[in-house]
């Protein structure tokens, strides 16, 4: 996208005419009288300040000059260079400035800057796709983009990624970031990093891995983890926004995320058992599951139609159906079951219309698969349960990221295990699975025609699940009673037989 078109896009999306804003005075165009120039007055006022304050002030002036150059320049190359300078200075300023919201207010309108940074990121990722022979992202090129320096010793990719992580970490409106399209780009980046075929190929190559090579040396495992951690952190912050799931529908990125999570159970664990992929790959799949969970939890129901049209319930159920206790992880597959429950709950929210995903579970023989999974888990040995629990508890030790603990600071797995200790003789996974079966059985296809908020709906709270959530959420759910008044039978129990 050309920057001239981008500026018009900004005006349409945020309602601000950048062309109508008076250009900021740069040092080269300042009036000869310093008393009439705000820039000159600021420079004089800072002359007696401490060295650190003067450095911050000089960086702020440099940012304003670069931002003004970006807005006013008619050359695409000059605009790109000016924006790269802006982002580089912004990242340096943030390290020295305690109040980011105040900094953004002082320098630039936050929603405009967020959109511009997001579009620059998306544009660069699209260029990486086009430059590939397969017209798709290449993991080596992605890591190089986020690591190597370009002109003037500025690492454009690393700076953009850092700037985005900073912006999502602060209480600023994230809608501009979503409008820029970065969430879709991030999903494709995560998919590239998780591609099991690439991981398999790299594990069988002899000599230094091409995955770790860079322009001037080697990216190394540490840098790769940093990149992955930043990508995951940004995605989780955006996934908590109500319109985030709808943002992923435009290019089927939501479908891709569902497939990533399902492949974690179908492919990755078996390859890990064979020593073909590292534990780190499994942990990254768990983060993908958490991102999808946040998207479903925060959606207003408008995604239900897309889930049905693209058969996403069947994608999740396939992972449950194909669970193999010899190489699979019951805790991870239980996380997929929780995602199924989140999809069903989503379809009873206001914007879902008449779509009831409970019917999709029923039509795809989901109850049989869930019962089959429960029987399989009940027959697993203690050693298998211990291996599964160890894999689940350690999933956050590799990639540092926020939002994996509850309000008390206790990790979700610890909370889950402690809350289920009262259930004698059952593993936490099996106990949770039985809870989900009962919850799903409370409402059958015969009730799917009821409207949201009508009689027969009640609020329920999901209990601890294998995928981590910062909070357990309440959902509006149909069904007056657990038991039918007439015959005291669970309403949809026949679906499981």
C-alpha positions in Angstrom: 0.0 0.0 0.0 1.3 3.4 -1.0 1.5 5.9 1.8 -0.7 8.5 0.0 -3.4 5.9 0.0 -2.7 5.0 3.6 -3.2 8.6 4.7 -6.5 8.6 3.0 -7.4 5.3 4.7 -6.5 6.8 8.1 -8.8 9.7 7.4 -11.7 7.4 6.5 -11.2 5.1 9.5 -10.5 7.6 12.3 -12.2 10.6 11.0 -9.2 12.9 11.1 -8.0 14.9 8.1 -4.2 14.8 8.4 -3.9 17.1 5.5 -5.8 19.8 7.3 -3.5 19.7 10.3 -0.8 22.5 10.3 2.7 21.1 9.9 4.8 21.1 12.9 7.7 23.6 12.8 11.0 21.8 12.4 14.3 23.3 13.3 15.2 24.1 9.7 12.0 26.2 9.1 11.7 28.0 12.5 11.4 31.8 12.5 14.5 33.8 13.1 13.0 35.1 16.3 13.4 32.4 18.9 10.9 34.1 21.2 8.1 33.3 18.7 9.0 29.6 18.1 7.7 27.0 20.6 10.5 24.7 19.5 13.1 27.3 20.3 11.5 28.2 23.6 11.5 24.5 24.6 15.1 24.2 23.6 16.0 27.2 25.7 14.0 26.0 28.7 15.7 22.6 28.5 19.2 24.1 28.4 19.4 24.2 32.1 17.9 20.8 32.7 19.7 17.6 33.5 21.5 15.6 30.8 18.7 12.9 30.9 16.0 15.5 30.5 17.8 17.2 27.6 18.2 13.8 25.9 14.5 13.1 26.2 13.6 16.6 24.9 16.0 16.2 22.0 14.4 12.8 21.1 10.9 14.3 21.3 11.9 17.1 18.9 13.5 14.5 16.6 10.3 12.5 16.7 8.1 15.5 15.8 10.4 16.4 12.9 10.3 12.8 11.5 6.5 12.6 12.0 6.1 15.9 10.2 8.3 14.7 7.4 6.3 11.5 7.1 3.0 13.5 6.8 4.2 16.1 4.4 6.6 14.2 2.1 5.4 13.2 -1.4 8.0 10.5 -1.9 7.2 7.0 -0.9 10.8 6.3 0.0 11.1 9.4 2.1 7.8 8.6 3.9 9.1 5.1 4.7 12.4 6.4 5.9 10.7 9.0 8.1 8.3 6.5 9.6 11.2 4.1 10.4 12.9 7.0 12.1 9.7 7.8 14.1 9.3 4.2 15.3 13.0 3.9 16.3 12.8 7.2 18.3 9.5 6.1 19.8 11.0 2.9 21.1 14.0 4.8 22.6 11.7 7.3 24.2 9.5 4.7 25.8 12.5 3.3 27.6 13.1 6.7 29.3 9.5 7.8 29.8 7.4 6.5 32.6 4.0 7.6 31.3 3.3 6.3 27.8 -0.2 7.8 27.6 1.2 11.2 28.4 4.0 10.7 25.9 1.6 9.8 23.1 -0.6 12.8 23.9 2.4 15.1 23.8 3.8 13.8 20.6 1.0 12.5 18.4 -2.6 11.3 18.4 -2.4 7.7 19.7 -5.0 6.2 17.4 -3.4 7.7 14.3 0.1 6.6 15.3 -1.2 3.1 16.2 -2.9 2.7 12.8 0.1 3.9 10.9 2.5 1.6 12.7 0.1 -1.3 12.2 -0.2 -0.7 8.5 3.6 -0.5 8.1 3.9 -3.8 9.9 1.2 -5.4 7.6 2.8 -4.0 4.5 6.2 -5.4 5.4 4.8 -8.9 6.1 2.9 -8.8 2.8 6.3 -8.0 1.1 7.8 -11.1 2.7 5.0 -13.2 1.3 5.4 -11.8 -2.2 9.2 -12.3 -2.1 8.8 -16.0 -1.4 8.6 -18.5 -4.2 5.5 -20.1 -2.6 3.9 -16.8 -2.0 3.7 -17.6 1.7 5.7 -16.7 4.7 9.1 -18.4 5.2 10.1 -18.9 8.8 13.8 -18.0 8.1 12.8 -14.7 6.4 10.4 -13.9 9.2 13.1 -14.3 11.8 15.6 -12.3 9.7 13.1 -9.5 9.3 12.7 -9.2 13.1 16.4 -9.4 13.8 18.6 -7.8 11.1 19.5 -4.2 10.9 18.7 -2.2 7.8 19.9 1.3 6.8 21.3 3.6 9.5 21.6 0.6 11.9 17.8 0.6 12.4 16.1 -2.8 12.7 12.8 -1.9 11.2 11.1 -5.3 11.9 12.3 -5.4 15.5 11.2 -1.8 16.1 7.8 -2.3 14.7 7.3 -5.4 16.8 8.5 -3.6 19.9 6.3 -0.6 19.2 3.2 -2.8 18.7 3.9 -4.6 22.0 4.2 -1.3 23.8 1.0 0.0 22.3 -1.1 -3.0 23.3 0.4 -3.0 26.8 -1.0 0.4 27.6 -4.6 1.5 28.1 -5.0 3.0 24.6 -7.8 2.2 22.2 -6.8 -1.0 20.3 -9.5 -0.6 17.6 -7.0 1.3 15.4 -4.6 -1.6 15.6 -7.3 -4.0 14.7 -8.4 -1.8 11.8 -4.8 -1.8 10.5 -5.0 -5.6 9.9 -2.1 -6.7 12.2 -4.0 -9.4 13.9 -4.4 -11.4 10.6 -0.7 -10.9 9.9 0.2 -12.1 13.4 -1.9 -15.3 13.0 0.0 -16.1 9.8 3.3 -15.4 11.5 2.4 -17.7 14.4 1.2 -20.4 11.9 4.6 -20.2 10.1 6.4 -20.6 13.4 4.2 -23.6 14.3 4.4 -25.3 10.9 5.0 -29.0 11.9 6.5 -29.8 8.5 9.1 -27.1 8.8 10.0 -28.2 12.4 10.2 -31.8 11.1 12.5 -30.8 8.3 14.7 -28.7 10.5 15.1 -31.5 13.0 16.4 -33.8 10.3 18.8 -31.4 8.6 22.5 -31.9 9.2 24.7 -29.0 10.2 23.6 -25.6 11.4 19.9 -24.9 11.1 18.9 -22.4 8.4 16.1 -21.5 10.8 18.7 -19.7 13.0 20.8 -18.1 10.4 20.7 -14.3 9.9 22.3 -11.5 7.8 25.3 -11.0 10.1 25.4 -14.1 12.2 22.9 -16.3 13.9 19.5 -15.4 15.4 19.9 -18.0 18.1 17.4 -19.6 20.3 17.1 -16.6 22.6 16.1 -14.2 19.8 13.6 -16.7 18.4 12.0 -17.0 21.8 11.9 -13.2 22.1 10.1 -12.8 18.8 7.7 -15.6 19.6 7.0 -14.1 23.0 6.3 -10.7 21.5 4.0 -12.1 18.9 2.0 -14.1 21.5 1.8 -11.1 23.9 0.4 -8.8 21.2 -2.1 -11.5 20.0 -3.4 -12.1 23.5 -3.9 -8.4 24.1 -5.8 -8.0 20.9 -7.8 -11.2 21.4 -9.3 -9.7 24.5 -11.0 -7.0 22.4 -14.7 -7.7 21.6 -14.4 -7.2 17.8 -11.1 -9.2 17.5 -12.7 -12.4 16.2 -14.6 -10.6 13.5 -11.3 -9.0 12.4 -9.9 -12.5 11.6 -12.8 -13.5 9.4 -11.8 -11.3 6.4 -9.0 -13.6 5.2 -9.9 -16.8 7.0 -7.3 -16.2 9.7 -9.8 -17.5 12.3 -10.0 -20.8 10.3 -6.2 -21.0 10.3 -6.1 -20.5 14.1 -8.6 -23.3 14.7 -6.5 -25.6 12.5 -3.3 -24.7 14.4 -4.9 -25.7 17.7 -6.3 -28.9 16.3 -3.0 -29.9 14.7 -1.4 -29.6 18.1 -3.3 -32.6 19.2 -3.4 -34.5 15.9 0.3 -34.1 14.8 2.6 -32.3 17.2 2.3 -34.6 20.2 3.0 -37.7 18.2 6.1 -36.1 16.7 7.2 -35.0 20.1 6.9 -38.6 21.3 9.2 -39.6 18.5 11.7 -36.9 19.3 11.0 -35.0 16.0 9.9 -31.7 17.6 11.0 -30.0 20.8 8.8 -29.4 23.8 8.9 -25.7 23.0 6.7 -26.4 19.9 4.0 -27.9 22.1 4.2 -25.0 24.5 3.7 -22.6 21.6 0.6 -24.6 20.5 -0.8 -24.1 24.0 -0.4 -20.3 23.6 -2.3 -20.6 20.3 -5.1 -22.4 22.2 -5.2 -19.6 24.8 -5.4 -17.0 22.1 -8.3 -18.8 20.5 -10.0 -19.1 23.9 -9.7 -15.4 24.5 -11.3 -14.7 21.1 -14.3 -16.9 21.8 -14.7 -15.7 25.3 -14.9 -12.0 24.3 -17.0 -12.4 21.1 -20.5 -11.0 21.2 -21.9 -14.0 19.2 -21.4 -12.5 15.7 -18.8 -15.2 14.9 -21.2 -18.0 15.3 -22.3 -17.9 11.7 -18.7 -18.1 10.4 -18.0 -21.0 12.8 -20.9 -22.9 11.3 -20.3 -22.1 7.6 -16.6 -23.2 7.9 -17.3 -26.3 10.0 -15.0 -25.2 12.8 -16.8 -27.4 15.3 -15.9 -30.4 13.2 -12.2 -29.3 13.2 -12.2 -29.4 17.0 -14.1 -32.6 17.3 -11.7 -34.4 14.9 -8.9 -33.8 17.5 -11.1 -35.3 20.2 -12.1 -38.2 18.1 -8.5 -39.0 17.1 -7.0 -38.7 20.6 -4.4 -41.4 21.1 -3.4 -42.1 24.8 -0.1 -43.6 23.6 1.3 -40.3 22.2 -1.4 -37.7 22.9 -1.8 -35.3 25.8 -5.2 -35.5 27.6 -4.8 -32.1 29.1 -4.3 -30.4 25.7 -7.2 -32.3 24.2 -9.3 -31.3 27.2 -8.4 -27.7 26.3 -10.0 -28.3 22.9 -13.1 -29.6 24.6 -13.3 -26.4 26.5 -13.0 -24.5 23.2 -16.0 -26.5 22.0 -17.9 -25.4 25.1 -16.9 -21.8 24.4 -18.2 -22.0 20.8 -21.5 -23.3 22.1 -21.7 -20.6 24.7 -20.8 -18.0 22.1 -23.8 -19.0 20.0 -26.2 -17.9 22.8 -25.0 -14.3 22.9 -27.0 -11.4 21.4 -25.4 -11.2 17.9 -25.5 -14.9 17.1 -29.0 -14.6 15.7 -30.7 -18.0 15.3 -27.4 -19.9 15.0 -27.1 -22.5 17.8 -23.7 -24.4 17.6 -25.1 -27.0 20.1 -26.8 -28.4 17.0 -23.4 -28.6 15.2 -22.0 -30.7 18.0 -25.0 -32.9 17.9 -25.0 -33.4 14.1 -21.3 -34.2 14.1 -21.7 -37.0 16.6 -19.8 -34.8 19.1 -21.4 -36.5 22.2 -20.1 -39.9 21.1 -16.6 -38.6 20.6 -16.7 -36.9 24.0 -17.9 -40.0 25.7 -15.2 -42.0 23.9 -12.6 -39.5 25.0 -13.8 -39.8 28.6 -13.6 -43.6 28.5 -10.1 -43.4 27.1 -9.0 -41.0 29.8 -10.5 -43.1 32.5 -8.4 -46.1 31.3 -5.1 -44.1 31.2 -2.4 -45.2 33.6 -1.2 -43.0 36.4 2.1 -42.5 34.6 0.3 -41.2 31.5 -1.7 -38.7 33.7 1.5 -37.5 35.3 3.2 -37.0 32.0 0.2 -35.0 30.7 0.1 -32.9 33.9 3.8 -32.1 33.7 3.5 -31.0 30.1 0.5 -28.8 30.9 2.0 -27.2 34.0 5.3 -26.3 32.2 3.6 -24.7 29.2 4.3 -21.1 30.3 7.9 -21.5 31.3 9.4 -21.1 27.9 7.7 -18.0 26.5 7.2 -15.3 29.0 3.9 -13.5 28.6 1.2 -11.7 30.6 -2.2 -12.9 31.4 -1.6 -16.4 32.5 -2.4 -16.0 36.1 -5.7 -15.3 37.9 -6.4 -12.3 40.2 -4.7 -14.0 43.2 -1.5 -14.6 41.3 -2.0 -18.3 41.3 -1.3 -20.1 38.0 -4.4 -21.5 36.4 -3.2 -25.1 36.4 -2.5 -24.9 40.2 -5.9 -23.4 40.8 -7.5 -26.2 38.7 -5.7 -29.0 40.4 -6.4 -27.7 43.9 -10.1 -27.2 43.1 -10.5 -30.8 41.9 -8.6 -32.5 44.7 -11.9 -33.2 46.4 -13.0 -35.5 43.6 -11.6 -38.8 44.8 -10.3 -41.3 42.2 -10.6 -39.0 39.2 -7.9 -37.2 37.3 -8.4 -33.4 36.9 -8.9 -33.9 33.2 -11.6 -36.6 33.6 -13.4 -34.6 36.2 -13.4 -31.5 34.1 -14.6 -33.6 31.0 -17.5 -35.0 33.0 -18.5 -31.5 34.0 -18.5 -30.4 30.3 -20.6 -33.4 29.3 -23.2 -32.6 32.0 -23.2 -28.9 30.9 -23.7 -29.8 27.3 -26.4 -32.3 28.2 -28.5 -29.6 30.0 -29.7 -28.3 26.7 -30.8 -30.3 23.7 -31.6 -29.5 20.0 -35.3 -29.2 21.0 -34.4 -26.0 22.8 -32.2 -24.4 20.1 -35.1 -22.3 18.8 -35.3 -20.2 21.9 -34.1 -16.6 21.6 -31.3 -15.1 23.7 -32.4 -13.7 27.0 -35.8 -15.5 26.9 -37.3 -17.8 29.4 -35.3 -20.8 30.2 -31.9 -19.1 30.0 -29.6 -19.0 33.0 -26.1 -17.9 33.7 -23.4 -20.5 34.3 -19.7 -20.2 35.0 -17.2 -22.4 33.4 -15.0 -24.3 35.8 -11.2 -24.6 35.6 -10.0 -25.8 32.2 -6.8 -27.0 30.7 -6.3 -23.9 28.7 -5.3 -21.0 30.8 -7.7 -18.1 31.3 -7.2 -15.0 33.4 -10.8 -15.2 34.6 -13.6 -17.8 34.4 -16.4 -16.1 32.4 -20.2 -16.5 32.8 -22.3 -17.3 29.8 -26.0 -17.1 29.2 -27.2 -20.7 28.7 -30.6 -22.2 27.8 -32.3 -24.7 30.1 -34.5 -24.2 33.2 -33.4 -27.3 35.1 -30.7 -30.0 34.9 -33.5 -32.6 35.0 -36.7 -32.7 33.0 -39.6 -32.3 35.3 -41.6 -35.1 33.7 -39.2 -38.0 33.5 -36.1 -36.9 35.5 -33.8 -37.5 32.6 -30.9 -35.4 31.4 -32.3 -33.6 28.4 -29.7 -34.5 25.8 -28.3 -37.7 27.2 -29.6 -39.8 24.3 -27.2 -37.9 22.1 -24.3 -39.7 23.8 -25.7 -43.2 23.3 
